[in-house]
Amino acid sequence: MEHLKRYQMFTRPGKDGPIVVEGPVEPDRLRQYQLHSALDAFRRPREQHEALVEIAGLPEGRIIVARDGETVVGYVTFHYPDEMERWSEGGMDDLIELGAIEVADDYRSLGLGKALILAAFADGQLDNAIVYTTEYYWHWDLDSSGLNVWEYREMMEKLMKSVGMVWFATDDPEICAHPANCLMVRIGKDVPLSSAEQFDRVRFRQRFMY
């Protein structure tokens, strides 16, 4: 599979000036930026910065950022499934995970989350891939958002639906562990039927369920 990376850049209005949304960002450029100190949902900012640079350098990896000057205030990651997770079991080179999306607290409610994923899918660059994301309620920032589990789930579903991702059933134990968890998927228009069928086999181990 060819990993199409077509750089996008546009601006969004911020509280103190324009916010640049751009990507996929090359590793060397990403190294020149710094991460906002509030981007700590997954790792400490310095460690997360290193992880983003590493992902940006992968053949299939892509990092889209929102930045205020030279400070990254939001990002979204795309990469192959972790080898320890069931989604890698099919050995599919056209199955890509939307792994993490994070926006610093002071920059929320500016529409940056939607802008980040719109940039990622712009210009048909993921039309030859199946893109999925696993939403687990224990990763959600319920305290800062003031939302309950179901309100947060609705917000995330609306965000993913903005780029054509829809809910897919699965018997994955982690997703089935709580009714708010969900699997969201977008099958690009150029994905062959054989890949869609292979993905069905990955998301259901109990064959009678589909």
C-alpha positions in Angstrom: 0.0 0.0 0.0 1.1 3.5 -0.7 1.0 5.8 2.3 -0.2 9.2 0.9 1.0 12.2 2.9 -0.3 15.4 1.4 0.7 18.4 3.6 -2.2 20.6 4.7 -2.0 24.0 6.5 -4.7 26.4 7.5 -5.5 28.7 10.5 -8.2 28.8 13.1 -9.1 31.8 15.2 -7.6 31.6 18.7 -8.1 33.7 21.9 -4.9 35.7 21.3 -4.4 35.2 17.6 -4.5 32.6 14.9 -3.8 28.9 15.6 -2.0 27.0 12.8 -3.3 23.5 12.0 -0.9 21.6 9.8 0.3 18.2 8.9 1.4 15.6 8.3 4.4 17.2 10.0 7.9 15.9 9.2 10.0 14.7 12.2 12.7 17.5 11.7 10.0 20.2 11.8 8.3 18.6 14.7 11.5 18.6 16.7 11.7 22.4 16.4 8.4 22.8 18.2 7.6 22.4 21.9 4.6 20.8 23.4 2.3 22.7 25.7 2.8 21.8 29.3 -0.9 20.7 29.6 -0.5 18.0 26.9 0.1 15.3 29.5 -2.9 12.9 29.1 -0.7 10.0 27.9 2.9 10.9 29.0 4.8 13.8 30.3 5.1 16.5 27.6 8.8 15.9 26.9 8.3 12.1 26.5 5.2 12.7 24.4 7.1 15.0 22.2 9.7 12.3 21.6 6.9 9.8 20.8 5.3 12.1 18.3 8.6 12.7 16.5 9.1 8.9 16.3 5.6 8.3 14.9 6.1 11.1 12.3 9.1 9.2 11.0 7.3 5.9 10.4 6.3 5.1 6.8 2.6 4.9 7.8 2.8 7.4 10.7 1.4 10.9 10.5 1.1 13.6 13.1 -1.2 16.6 12.6 -0.7 19.5 15.0 -2.4 22.7 16.1 0.2 25.2 17.2 0.2 28.7 18.7 3.5 30.1 17.4 6.0 27.3 18.0 4.1 25.7 20.7 2.0 22.6 19.9 -1.4 23.0 21.7 -3.1 20.0 20.1 -2.3 16.9 18.0 -3.7 13.7 16.5 -1.7 10.6 15.7 -2.0 7.9 13.0 0.0 4.7 12.9 -0.2 0.9 12.6 -1.9 -1.0 15.4 0.3 -2.0 18.4 1.7 -5.5 17.9 0.2 -6.5 21.3 -3.3 -5.6 20.3 -5.8 -7.7 18.4 -6.0 -5.2 15.5 -2.6 -6.1 14.3 -3.5 -9.8 14.0 -4.7 -9.5 10.4 -1.3 -8.3 9.2 -3.0 -5.6 7.2 -0.9 -2.9 5.7 -4.0 -0.7 5.0 -5.4 -0.7 8.6 -4.4 2.5 10.4 -5.2 3.5 14.0 -6.2 7.0 14.9 -4.3 6.6 18.1 -4.5 9.7 20.2 -6.1 13.1 20.0 -5.4 15.7 22.6 -5.9 19.5 23.0 -4.5 21.6 25.8 -7.1 22.8 28.3 -6.8 26.5 27.5 -7.4 25.8 23.8 -10.5 23.7 24.0 -13.9 24.9 22.6 -12.0 26.4 19.6 -12.9 23.6 17.3 -9.3 22.4 17.1 -10.2 18.7 17.5 -12.4 18.7 14.5 -9.8 20.8 12.5 -7.1 18.3 13.3 -8.9 15.3 11.9 -10.3 17.2 9.0 -6.7 18.0 8.0 -5.7 14.4 8.4 -8.3 13.2 5.9 -8.1 16.1 3.5 -7.3 15.6 -0.2 -8.2 11.9 -0.1 -4.9 11.0 1.6 -6.6 8.2 3.7 -9.0 6.9 1.1 -7.0 3.8 0.5 -7.0 2.8 4.2 -9.3 1.5 6.9 -8.9 4.0 9.8 -10.2 3.0 13.2 -10.2 4.4 16.7 -11.0 2.7 20.0 -12.8 4.9 22.4 -12.4 3.9 26.1 -14.1 5.9 28.8 -11.2 5.6 31.2 -9.1 7.7 28.8 -11.6 10.6 28.7 -11.1 13.8 30.7 -14.4 13.8 32.4 -13.3 16.1 35.3 -12.0 19.0 33.1 -14.8 18.7 30.6 -17.6 18.6 33.1 -19.3 16.0 31.0 -20.6 12.6 32.1 -19.6 9.4 30.4 -22.5 9.4 27.9 -22.1 13.1 27.1 -18.4 12.6 26.4 -19.2 9.5 24.3 -21.6 11.6 22.2 -19.0 14.3 21.8 -16.4 11.9 20.6 -18.9 10.1 18.2 -19.8 13.5 16.7 -16.2 14.4 16.2 -15.3 11.1 14.5 -18.5 11.3 12.3 -17.2 14.6 10.9 -14.8 12.6 8.8 -17.1 9.7 8.0 -16.2 7.4 10.8 -19.1 5.3 12.1 -19.7 2.9 14.9 -18.8 -0.7 14.2 -19.6 -3.8 16.4 -16.9 -6.0 17.8 -16.4 -8.7 20.4 -13.1 -7.1 21.6 -13.1 -7.7 25.4 -11.8 -4.2 26.2 -14.4 -2.4 24.2 -17.1 -4.7 25.6 -15.9 -4.0 29.1 -18.2 -0.9 29.3 -21.2 0.1 27.2 -19.7 3.6 26.7 -16.6 2.2 25.0 -16.9 2.0 21.2 -15.1 1.2 17.9 -15.3 3.9 15.2 -14.2 3.1 11.7 -13.9 4.7 8.3 -13.4 2.4 5.3 -11.9 4.5 2.5 -13.5 4.5 -0.9 -10.4 2.9 -2.5 -10.1 0.0 0.0 -10.5 -3.4 -1.6 -13.3 -5.7 -0.5 -10.7 -8.2 0.6 -9.4 -5.8 3.2 -12.9 -5.0 4.5 -13.6 -8.7 4.9 -10.2 -9.3 6.6 -11.1 -6.5 9.1 -14.4 -8.2 9.8 -12.4 -11.3 10.8 -10.2 -9.2 13.1 -13.0 -7.4 14.9 -14.9 -10.6 15.5 -13.2 -13.7 16.9 -16.5 -15.4 17.3 -17.5 -15.9 13.7 -21.2 -16.4 14.3 -21.5 -12.8 15.4 -21.3 -11.4 11.8 
